[in-house]
């Protein structure tokens, strides 16, 4: 169940052409980490299936901010990596 603030975070991200995906379950993966893939028009945020609501909301808000910066200035040197025709960024939230 999503809360009102989670819904707002999702709406903000999708308004930028973003979509949310649930990543495949990997027992080694950290639920507090997500992968943002972006190009000039579209973006996709892959969330861990075990991420709780607060963590997911924080990851979506961070992804929205990073996507805005990406669209305004291009990929910065802060972790963006080229992946075929898109750029990828690993995003984490603090414990």
C-alpha positions in Angstrom: 0.0 0.0 0.0 1.4 3.4 -0.9 1.0 6.5 1.2 0.1 9.9 -0.1 3.7 11.1 0.0 4.8 7.9 -1.8 2.1 8.5 -4.5 3.4 12.1 -4.9 7.0 10.9 -5.3 5.8 8.4 -7.9 3.8 11.0 -9.7 6.8 13.4 -9.8 9.0 10.7 -11.3 6.5 9.5 -13.9 5.8 13.1 -14.9 9.5 13.2 -16.1 8.9 10.2 -18.3 10.0 7.7 -15.7 8.7 4.3 -15.0 9.2 2.0 -11.9 10.2 -1.6 -12.2 10.7 -4.3 -9.5 14.2 -5.9 -10.0 14.6 -9.6 -9.9 15.2 -11.0 -6.5 18.9 -11.3 -5.7 19.8 -12.4 -2.2 23.1 -10.5 -2.4 21.5 -7.2 -3.4 20.8 -4.5 -0.9 17.1 -3.4 -0.6 18.3 0.2 0.0 19.8 0.4 -3.5 18.1 0.9 -6.9 19.4 1.4 -10.4 18.3 4.4 -12.5 18.6 4.1 -16.3 18.0 7.2 -18.3 18.2 8.9 -21.7 17.0 12.2 -23.0 13.3 11.3 -22.9 12.8 8.2 -20.8 13.9 6.8 -17.4 13.5 3.6 -15.5 14.1 3.0 -11.8 14.6 -0.6 -10.8 13.7 -1.1 -7.1 14.6 -4.1 -5.0 11.5 -6.3 -4.3 12.2 -6.2 -0.5 12.5 -2.4 -0.3 10.0 -1.1 2.3 7.8 2.0 1.7 10.1 4.6 3.3 13.2 3.3 1.5 11.3 3.2 -1.9 10.0 6.7 -1.4 13.5 8.0 -0.6 15.0 6.2 -3.7 12.2 7.6 -5.9 12.8 11.1 -4.6 16.5 10.8 -5.1 16.0 9.4 -8.6 13.7 12.3 -9.5 16.4 14.8 -8.4 19.2 13.0 -10.2 17.0 12.7 -13.4 16.3 16.5 -13.3 20.1 17.2 -13.1 20.8 14.6 -15.8 18.3 16.3 -18.2 19.6 19.8 -17.4 23.3 19.2 -17.4 23.9 15.7 -18.9 25.6 12.9 -17.0 27.9 14.1 -14.3 31.0 12.4 -13.0 29.2 11.2 -9.9 28.5 7.6 -10.8 26.7 7.7 -14.2 27.9 5.0 -16.5 27.2 4.5 -20.2 25.2 1.4 -21.0 24.5 1.1 -24.7 22.3 4.0 -25.6 21.3 4.8 -22.0 23.1 5.9 -18.9 22.9 4.0 -15.6 23.3 5.2 -12.0 23.2 3.2 -8.8 21.4 5.0 -6.1 21.5 4.1 -2.4 19.9 5.5 0.8 21.6 5.6 4.2 20.6 3.2 6.8 
